[in-house]
């Protein structure tokens, strides 16, 4: 194949940067580049890629023209790296979920007539009905959440239809807020894109459709029929069906790349653009999660990903359409108290040393002498609790443990027992071939992964996939172009398998199964106390 075989380009427009990865036909990474918004585009004055106003901290927006400018810059960076764009057969991408872009009237014509002689941002500076796109960190739409839930008879019904109860960051409430508070912006909007379909639009030179998976993060899409729910559309703004356009499977081969990129960067005029999706569905692809696996990302916040054959309605957590298998689903469970909470206990119990933390962890037996605890620095999403809650063997609530090692194990076991309980609620059970795939910063800590393995009674694997979302986008590009001949497994067969790091001890299930049941009772009690206080 040498230097002349086909390549695929994956993009990821995340909160802080726009990333690119070029892979060869065997999906091995050839080149990578990124544009960091704060440093590379200081004129937009973002902090972490976001603009927050002091006077209204719940509002979080990003300048969409910054994202436009970043695309030209990124392609220029790749060219400087020596990327031969003529070899790129397919491009796909992903983006931070939930953010919305409001194209102004007449913008479709601008997109269709992009001139290769000018930068994109020069040509699209008047293309937006609002220059500031609300993003996933915005939490200013409580009123709209309430309206959407009431429209369909409550949060449970909304979750049943769209896969999630109303969340302030979700696009439906965000669109409804624009309609309610800035009717002129709404009226001047020709098309609403998600951040993902917005980048795809720039590449095809036309409005690109929203894919089912990213569309599941809107509180507007019926995840079973894959069509917009008319009641919810009506509650979010007039003529919204037209403004949102049709929805498509995530692996849809959309169109050839716009002539702008052929002339300006030397892409082939045959290069295909595949639908873009959300960063979380793209991560599921990048991790190559199979049906019986569970992915556990241990970072600032911890996230679990599961493959679901059928959607399940639960009060918390998100069910999204699966980006690879059109008939399947995925679930995403976010836990806010991840590494900061682990670091707090490391600092208080182990003087800030991970090595001492691990020694303390290893010096206590599985089950921690019957002690069980929950630690939440910030209000947790699931369960909705805050503060530290320590219990002894007799289930009495106590204010502290007598030893540091008990405190350390209580933290780690408590975090993983919670994950098992909520994964089980979504139907996860360990099968003989199940793997727990650990990613994120804390997945380098073997002592902690041993506890993860014991709590789930399943082997834990790690994969060196720091950039699972952008890689997932590149894999999606190849998959979409070859799915008629090969399934996803065959297409990704060259990628090294995750490495086995820990296996459960033989007594693990007898210890942790009862602890999961105890955890459920404790949480129910704490929630009940909160309700009555
Ligand atoms: C998921 O629901 C989220 O809000 C975040 O993970 C964003 O997708 C981050 F980009």
Boltz pocket constraint, residues with backbone or C-beta under 6 A from the ligand:
constraints:
  - pocket:
      binder: B
      contacts: [[A, 14], [A, 15], [A, 95], [A, 96], [A, 97], [A, 98], [A, 136], [A, 169], [A, 217], [A, 278], [A, 279], [A, 280]]
      max_distance: 6.0
